[in-house]
Amino acid sequence: MNEKVERRKFETFDALKNEIGNELGISPWHTVDQGQINTFAEATGDHQWIHVDVDRATNESPYGAPIAHGHLTLSLVPMLISNTIEYLPRTAGINYGLDKVRFMAPVKAGKRVRGKVSLRNAERISCLLYTSDAADDMQCVDLGGRRI
């Protein structure tokens, strides 16, 4: 069962920025069940037996059970964060990217995960996407698709 935790709310960008270097909270637990693993396999086309063949994974894998795809575990991060904090001025959440991601341990089907949310940095970006028709013609595109 997934518990309900009171989310920490940030009313302004400055309020959020004041928390740089701090832990903002710990998310509720989320159970990664076999149904979610199977749905992820369907969505991505990754039907590797170690994820979706329960009998074979139980008998042949070194984990003794099916495991979640690493990218499934990674895809839970936005949910874990949004279940922990709320940035009230936000109109849209955009994934800016990742620098270093490692899958340090498998998540077996039926096990629980949660996130520990810390703020390393906060900066406003005025651009959603940089695009170019030529290497020397970088353009900034806003949320509406307009070049700015």
Contacts in CASP RR format, 6 or more apart in sequence:
PFRMAT RR
TARGET T0000
AUTHOR 0000-0000-0000
METHOD contacts of the structure
MODEL  1
MNEKVERRKFETFDALKNEIGNELGISPWHTVDQGQINTFAEATGDHQWI
HVDVDRATNESPYGAPIAHGHLTLSLVPMLISNTIEYLPRTAGINYGLDK
VRFMAPVKAGKRVRGKVSLRNAERISCLLYTSDAADDMQCVDLGGRRI
1 31 0 8 1.000
2 28 0 8 1.000
2 29 0 8 1.000
2 30 0 8 1.000
2 31 0 8 1.000
3 28 0 8 1.000
3 29 0 8 1.000
4 28 0 8 1.000
5 26 0 8 1.000
5 27 0 8 1.000
5 28 0 8 1.000
5 83 0 8 1.000
5 84 0 8 1.000
7 82 0 8 1.000
7 83 0 8 1.000
7 84 0 8 1.000
7 85 0 8 1.000
7 86 0 8 1.000
8 24 0 8 1.000
8 25 0 8 1.000
8 84 0 8 1.000
8 85 0 8 1.000
8 86 0 8 1.000
9 85 0 8 1.000
9 86 0 8 1.000
9 88 0 8 1.000
10 16 0 8 1.000
10 19 0 8 1.000
10 85 0 8 1.000
10 86 0 8 1.000
10 87 0 8 1.000
10 88 0 8 1.000
11 88 0 8 1.000
11 89 0 8 1.000
12 89 0 8 1.000
13 89 0 8 1.000
13 122 0 8 1.000
13 124 0 8 1.000
16 87 0 8 1.000
16 119 0 8 1.000
16 122 0 8 1.000
17 122 0 8 1.000
19 119 0 8 1.000
20 119 0 8 1.000
20 120 0 8 1.000
20 121 0 8 1.000
20 122 0 8 1.000
21 118 0 8 1.000
21 119 0 8 1.000
21 120 0 8 1.000
22 118 0 8 1.000
22 119 0 8 1.000
23 116 0 8 1.000
23 117 0 8 1.000
23 118 0 8 1.000
24 84 0 8 1.000
24 85 0 8 1.000
24 117 0 8 1.000
24 118 0 8 1.000
24 119 0 8 1.000
25 84 0 8 1.000
25 85 0 8 1.000
25 116 0 8 1.000
25 117 0 8 1.000
26 84 0 8 1.000
26 114 0 8 1.000
26 115 0 8 1.000
26 116 0 8 1.000
26 117 0 8 1.000
27 80 0 8 1.000
27 81 0 8 1.000
27 83 0 8 1.000
27 84 0 8 1.000
27 114 0 8 1.000
27 115 0 8 1.000
27 116 0 8 1.000
27 117 0 8 1.000
28 83 0 8 1.000
28 114 0 8 1.000
29 112 0 8 1.000
29 113 0 8 1.000
29 114 0 8 1.000
30 76 0 8 1.000
30 79 0 8 1.000
30 80 0 8 1.000
30 112 0 8 1.000
30 113 0 8 1.000
30 114 0 8 1.000
31 110 0 8 1.000
31 111 0 8 1.000
31 112 0 8 1.000
32 68 0 8 1.000
32 72 0 8 1.000
32 73 0 8 1.000
32 76 0 8 1.000
32 107 0 8 1.000
32 109 0 8 1.000
32 110 0 8 1.000
32 111 0 8 1.000
32 112 0 8 1.000
32 113 0 8 1.000
33 109 0 8 1.000
33 110 0 8 1.000
34 54 0 8 1.000
34 66 0 8 1.000
34 109 0 8 1.000
34 110 0 8 1.000
36 68 0 8 1.000
36 72 0 8 1.000
37 51 0 8 1.000
37 52 0 8 1.000
37 66 0 8 1.000
37 68 0 8 1.000
37 69 0 8 1.000
37 72 0 8 1.000
37 109 0 8 1.000
38 52 0 8 1.000
40 46 0 8 1.000
40 51 0 8 1.000
40 68 0 8 1.000
40 69 0 8 1.000
40 71 0 8 1.000
40 72 0 8 1.000
40 75 0 8 1.000
41 47 0 8 1.000
41 48 0 8 1.000
41 51 0 8 1.000
41 52 0 8 1.000
41 69 0 8 1.000
44 69 0 8 1.000
44 71 0 8 1.000
46 69 0 8 1.000
46 71 0 8 1.000
49 56 0 8 1.000
49 57 0 8 1.000
50 57 0 8 1.000
50 61 0 8 1.000
50 63 0 8 1.000
50 66 0 8 1.000
50 67 0 8 1.000
51 57 0 8 1.000
51 66 0 8 1.000
51 67 0 8 1.000
51 68 0 8 1.000
51 69 0 8 1.000
52 66 0 8 1.000
53 66 0 8 1.000
54 65 0 8 1.000
54 66 0 8 1.000
54 109 0 8 1.000
57 63 0 8 1.000
57 64 0 8 1.000
57 65 0 8 1.000
57 66 0 8 1.000
57 67 0 8 1.000
58 64 0 8 1.000
58 65 0 8 1.000
58 66 0 8 1.000
61 67 0 8 1.000
63 106 0 8 1.000
63 108 0 8 1.000
64 108 0 8 1.000
65 108 0 8 1.000
65 109 0 8 1.000
66 108 0 8 1.000
66 109 0 8 1.000
67 106 0 8 1.000
67 107 0 8 1.000
67 108 0 8 1.000
67 109 0 8 1.000
68 106 0 8 1.000
68 107 0 8 1.000
68 108 0 8 1.000
68 109 0 8 1.000
70 103 0 8 1.000
70 107 0 8 1.000
73 103 0 8 1.000
73 107 0 8 1.000
73 113 0 8 1.000
74 101 0 8 1.000
74 103 0 8 1.000
76 113 0 8 1.000
77 115 0 8 1.000
78 95 0 8 1.000
80 113 0 8 1.000
80 114 0 8 1.000
80 115 0 8 1.000
80 117 0 8 1.000
81 115 0 8 1.000
81 117 0 8 1.000
84 115 0 8 1.000
84 117 0 8 1.000
85 117 0 8 1.000
91 143 0 8 1.000
92 143 0 8 1.000
94 128 0 8 1.000
96 125 0 8 1.000
107 113 0 8 1.000
126 140 0 8 1.000
126 142 0 8 1.000
126 148 0 8 1.000
127 140 0 8 1.000
127 141 0 8 1.000
127 142 0 8 1.000
127 148 0 8 1.000
128 140 0 8 1.000
128 141 0 8 1.000
128 142 0 8 1.000
128 143 0 8 1.000
128 144 0 8 1.000
128 145 0 8 1.000
129 140 0 8 1.000
129 141 0 8 1.000
130 138 0 8 1.000
130 139 0 8 1.000
130 140 0 8 1.000
130 141 0 8 1.000
131 138 0 8 1.000
131 139 0 8 1.000
131 141 0 8 1.000
132 138 0 8 1.000
132 139 0 8 1.000
139 147 0 8 1.000
140 147 0 8 1.000
140 148 0 8 1.000
141 147 0 8 1.000
141 148 0 8 1.000
142 148 0 8 1.000
END
